[in-house]
Amino acid sequence: MADLAVSNTFSAGTTIVAADMNTNFAEVVSWATGTPTLSASGNATTVSGTLSVSELVTANQGVYLPNNLYIAFEGSTADAYETFLRATDPTADRTIWLPNVSGTLATADDANGVIGHSVFN
């Protein structure tokens, strides 16, 4: 969805004619009915379509990803390769805490990296 940029300049006492507004009205309708679309039900707002956010997002109540969705990380090079963070199908509520340290997280498939950087080496 492109940014909406509509401007009109009128002088005091000028009559505003509908024809003067038609072009801008068409732009507003096109912008508002394009994707993504917004709908509201109770306290929930639903976004359908692709939503691109170019500013910081603050979630005060957490982020919920249903249906085996994931978080994708693009590296410093925008290319065909990404890192995905995804949960397996849980059988109970689980909490994973990240330690308050800088470093690299190891995976079960990275035995060489874990052993090579451990106190046992």
N, C-alpha and C positions, 0 to 999 in steps of 0.2 A: 504494500500500500504506500503510495507516494504521499509526501507531505501535502497538506491542503494549503494552497496559497491563493487567497482571494482578496482582492482589494478594490475598493471603489472610492472615488473622490468626488464629493459634491460640495457645492458652495451654498451658503445660507440662502434660502429663498428659491433654490433651484427645484423644479418639478422633477421627481423621479418617475421615469417612464418604465413600464414593465419590460419593454424591449431592451432597455439598458441592463436589466438584471438577468435576462434569459441565459446569456453565456455563462455567467457565474453560477447560476442555479444548476445548469447542466454539469458543471465541474463539481459542485457540492454533491449532487446526486451520484455521480460517477465515483467520487471518492468514498462516500458513505456506504455505497452498496457493493464496493469491490471486496476482495479478500484481503485480510481476514475479516470475518463478520463477528459481531458481538451480539449476544443475547443474554437476557437476565431472567432469573427465576428465584424469587426470594432474595437471599443474601449472596447468591452465586452469580457470577458473570462468566459466560462461556465464550471462548474465542475459538472460532472454526477457521481453518485455513492456516497459512504460514504466518507466524508473527515474528518479526525481527526486532530485537530491542538493542539499541546502540548505547544505552546508558546502564548504570548499575541497577540491578534488581534487588530489592530488599523484600524478603519473605518473612513476615512477622509470625506466622503460624506454621512454618515448615513448607516443604515441597512434597507433593504426593504424585508419584508416577505409577498409574495403574497398568495392568495388562502387560507385564514384562517389558515396559519401556526402559529407556536407558538415558544416561548422560553421555554426550559425546564431547571429546576434547580435541580441538584442532591444535596441532603443534605450531611452532613459530613460522612454519612454511605451510601456506594454504595449498594442499595437494590432495591426492586421492586417499591418503592414509590418516586415520584418526585412532584415538584410544577411547574405548567404550567402557563405562562403568555400569554394570547390570547385576541385578540380584537373581539368584536361582528361585525356583518356586518354593517359598517358605512354607513350613508346616506349623510354625508358631511365630509370634512376634519376636524379632531379634534386634539387638542393638550392637553396633560395632563402634567402638571408640577409637579415634585416632589419637596417638600420643602427642603430647605437647613438646615435640622436638622436631628439628629439621632433619631431613634424610630421605632415603628412598624406601618405599614399601616393597617388600619381596613377595613373590607369589610361590605357590607350591611347585610350579614348573621352573623355578629359578633356583634350584638347589645349589648350583655352583656359585651364584652370587651370594646366597645366604651363608654358605660355608666359608667362602672366601673372605667375607667381612665379619665373621663371628669371632667371639673370644676363644673358640676352639681351634682356630687356625694359627 
